[in-house]
Structure formats: structure tokens, C-alpha cells
């Protein structure tokens, strides 16, 4: 009878280790996916000053729009929590969209090589950012499912695994940024 109890303990321990390792893997996948988003956000943050500089040279009287873009970028850079970062990044995307729309009034700027290059970079970054967001939210969904379902829930609760936040847009800001290339 004692060998049966020992076998049960070994099996329970093995199952616990397997569940724990699965939770760690899912949590690390979320962290890795967030790092991919962070890289794209940093690329976008680095692009904003160059974009503002190019537009400023041709449309210096559009100061309010330029300041709004810079302020949105600064707030997005300072955001720390995923939910707050999502809101700030959405506001930055809208400010960049307004800036790009402003360029429509300046054909010489729109046709310039610097702006064309920055526009192409922006489109590339936004595409990669959209993919990274989808991947992160998928990884987050899988991780959250593991944290909440039985028997993973027993291990997750015992070892402090917490639900992860999704990276999502505000309900009233779900329109895509409009970026047009000439």
C-alpha cells in the first residue's frame, strides 16, 4: 500500500511541475510578445521627432498640431502599465494621423523625399505594431486561460501568477490611423 501512496505522490509532484512549467512558459511568451510591441513603439517614438522636424520646416505656423504630437509622444513614452500605455499610444496614433492629414495641405512637403521616407517608415512601423499587438493579445489570452482553468489555477494561485492585461484601444478610439502615401 505504501508503494501506491509513493507512486501517487510522485505522479502528483510530476503533474505540478508540468503545470508550473507550462504557466512559466505562457507568462514568458507574454513578456516576449510585450517586448516585441515595445520595440515597435520605440521605433515609432524615435520617428516622431524626425517627422515633426520635417513638417515644422515646411509648415511652421502649424505649431498647435506639432506640439500636440510631441506632447502625445512624451506621454506615451512615460506610460508604464499596459492599459495606460494602450491609451497613450492610441492618442499618439491619432496625433500622428492629424499631422499626416495636415501635410495634405502642403503638396511640396508631401512630395519631398524626407517626408516620403518618413511616411514609408511610419506605415511599416504601424503594420509591425499591429501584428505585434495581435500576437501579444493572443499570448495574453492563452496565459490568462491557463491561470484561470483547473487544475492550472491551483498552481497559479499558489505561486502568484496574475492575469495579464490586454493591449487594446479605447472604445471610442478604435479607428485605424490614416496614413496615405502620395
HUZIWO-V834263 format. One record per pair of residues at least 12 apart in sequence whose C-alpha atoms are under 10 Angstrom apart, sorted by the first residue. I is the first residue (numbers start at 0). GAP is how many residues later the second one is. If there is no record, write none. Layout:
BEGIN
<<I & GAP> <I & GAP>>
END
This chain:
BEGIN
<<14 & 136> <14 & 137> <15 & 135> <15 & 136> <15 & 138> <15 & 139> <16 & 138> <17 & 134> <18 & 127> <18 & 132> <18 & 133> <18 & 134> <18 & 135> <18 & 136> <18 & 137> <19 & 132> <19 & 134> <19 & 135> <19 & 136> <19 & 138> <19 & 139> <19 & 141> <21 & 121> <21 & 124> <21 & 130> <22 & 119> <22 & 120> <22 & 121> <22 & 123> <22 & 124> <22 & 129> <22 & 130> <22 & 132> <22 & 133> <22 & 138> <23 & 119> <23 & 132> <23 & 137> <24 & 118> <25 & 113> <25 & 114> <25 & 115> <25 & 116> <25 & 117> <25 & 118> <25 & 119> <25 & 120> <25 & 121> <26 & 112> <26 & 113> <26 & 115> <26 & 116> <26 & 117> <26 & 119> <26 & 120> <26 & 134> <26 & 135> <26 & 136> <26 & 137> <27 & 111> <27 & 115> <28 & 106> <28 & 107> <28 & 109> <28 & 110> <28 & 111> <28 & 113> <28 & 114> <29 & 105> <29 & 106> <29 & 107> <29 & 108> <29 & 109> <29 & 110> <29 & 111> <29 & 112> <29 & 113> <29 & 114> <29 & 134> <29 & 135> <30 & 105> <30 & 108> <30 & 109> <30 & 133> <31 & 104> <31 & 107> <32 & 99> <32 & 100> <32 & 101> <32 & 102> <32 & 103> <32 & 104> <32 & 105> <32 & 106> <32 & 107> <33 & 48> <33 & 98> <33 & 99> <33 & 101> <33 & 102> <33 & 103> <33 & 105> <33 & 106> <33 & 133> <34 & 97> <34 & 101> <35 & 92> <35 & 93> <35 & 95> <35 & 96> <35 & 97> <35 & 99> <35 & 100> <36 & 91> <36 & 92> <36 & 93> <36 & 94> <36 & 95> <36 & 96> <36 & 97> <36 & 98> <36 & 99> <36 & 130> <37 & 91> <37 & 94> <37 & 95> <38 & 86> <38 & 89> <38 & 90> <38 & 93> <39 & 84> <39 & 85> <39 & 86> <39 & 87> <39 & 88> <39 & 89> <39 & 90> <39 & 92> <39 & 93> <40 & 35> <40 & 36> <40 & 44> <40 & 48> <40 & 84> <40 & 85> <40 & 87> <40 & 88> <41 & 34> <41 & 35> <41 & 83> <42 & 78> <42 & 79> <42 & 82> <42 & 83> <42 & 86> <43 & 29> <43 & 45> <43 & 48> <43 & 49> <43 & 52> <43 & 77> <43 & 78> <43 & 80> <43 & 81> <43 & 82> <43 & 85> <44 & 25> <44 & 27> <44 & 28> <44 & 29> <44 & 31> <44 & 32> <44 & 44> <44 & 47> <45 & 27> <46 & 71> <46 & 72> <46 & 74> <46 & 75> <46 & 78> <47 & 18> <47 & 21> <47 & 22> <47 & 24> <47 & 25> <47 & 44> <47 & 48> <47 & 70> <47 & 74> <48 & 17> <48 & 20> <48 & 21> <48 & 24> <49 & 64> <49 & 65> <49 & 68> <50 & 15> <50 & 18> <50 & 45> <50 & 48> <50 & 49> <50 & 63> <50 & 64> <50 & 66> <50 & 67> <50 & 68> <50 & 71> <51 & 13> <51 & 14> <51 & 15> <51 & 17> <51 & 18> <51 & 44> <51 & 47> <51 & 63> <52 & 13> <53 & 55> <53 & 58> <53 & 60> <53 & 61> <53 & 64> <54 & 44> <54 & 45> <54 & 47> <54 & 48> <54 & 51> <54 & 54> <54 & 55> <54 & 59> <54 & 60> <56 & 52> <57 & 45> <57 & 48> <57 & 50> <57 & 51> <57 & 52> <58 & 43> <58 & 44> <58 & 46> <58 & 47> <58 & 50> <61 & 37> <61 & 40> <64 & 30> <64 & 31> <64 & 33> <64 & 34> <64 & 37> <65 & 29> <65 & 30> <65 & 32> <65 & 33> <65 & 36> <66 & 28> <67 & 23> <67 & 24> <67 & 27> <67 & 28> <67 & 30> <67 & 31> <68 & 22> <68 & 23> <68 & 24> <68 & 25> <68 & 26> <68 & 27> <68 & 28> <68 & 29> <68 & 30> <69 & 22> <69 & 25> <69 & 26> <70 & 20> <70 & 21> <70 & 24> <71 & 16> <71 & 17> <71 & 18> <71 & 19> <71 & 20> <71 & 21> <71 & 22> <71 & 23> <71 & 24> <72 & 15> <72 & 16> <72 & 18> <72 & 19> <72 & 20> <72 & 22> <72 & 23> <73 & 14> <73 & 18> <74 & 12> <74 & 13> <74 & 14> <74 & 16> <74 & 17> <75 & 12> <75 & 13> <75 & 14> <75 & 15> <75 & 16> <76 & 12> <76 & 15> <80 & 84> <80 & 86> <81 & 82> <81 & 83> <81 & 84> <81 & 85> <81 & 86> <82 & 82> <82 & 83> <82 & 84> <82 & 85> <82 & 86> <82 & 87> <83 & 83> <83 & 84> <84 & 82> <84 & 83> <84 & 84> <85 & 47> <85 & 80> <85 & 81> <85 & 82> <85 & 83> <85 & 84> <86 & 80> <86 & 81> <86 & 82> <86 & 83> <86 & 86> <87 & 81> <87 & 82> <88 & 78> <88 & 79> <88 & 80> <89 & 78> <89 & 79> <89 & 80> <89 & 83> <89 & 84> <89 & 85> <89 & 86> <89 & 87> <90 & 78> <90 & 79> <90 & 82> <91 & 85> <92 & 33> <92 & 80> <92 & 82> <92 & 83> <92 & 84> <92 & 85> <93 & 79> <93 & 81> <93 & 82> <93 & 83> <93 & 84> <94 & 82> <95 & 26> <95 & 81> <95 & 82> <95 & 83> <96 & 79> <96 & 80> <96 & 81> <96 & 82> <96 & 83> <97 & 79> <97 & 80> <97 & 81> <98 & 80> <99 & 15> <99 & 19> <99 & 77> <99 & 78> <99 & 79> <99 & 80> <99 & 81> <100 & 77> <100 & 78> <100 & 79> <102 & 12> <103 & 76> <103 & 78> <106 & 75> <109 & 70> <109 & 71> <109 & 72> <110 & 70> <110 & 71> <114 & 66> <115 & 64> <115 & 65> <115 & 66> <116 & 64> <118 & 60> <118 & 61> <118 & 62> <118 & 63> <119 & 59> <119 & 60> <119 & 61> <121 & 57> <122 & 54> <122 & 55> <122 & 56> <122 & 57> <122 & 58> <125 & 50> <125 & 51> <125 & 53> <132 & 33> <132 & 34> <132 & 35> <133 & 32> <133 & 33> <133 & 34> <135 & 29> <135 & 30> <135 & 31> <136 & 27> <136 & 28> <136 & 29> <136 & 30> <136 & 31> <137 & 28> <138 & 25> <138 & 27> <139 & 23> <139 & 24> <139 & 25> <139 & 26> <139 & 27> <140 & 22> <140 & 23> <140 & 24> <140 & 25> <142 & 18> <142 & 19> <142 & 20> <142 & 21> <143 & 17> <143 & 18> <143 & 19> <143 & 20> <143 & 21> <143 & 22> <144 & 18> <145 & 15> <145 & 17> <146 & 13> <146 & 14> <146 & 15> <146 & 16> <146 & 17> <147 & 13> <147 & 14> <147 & 15>>
END
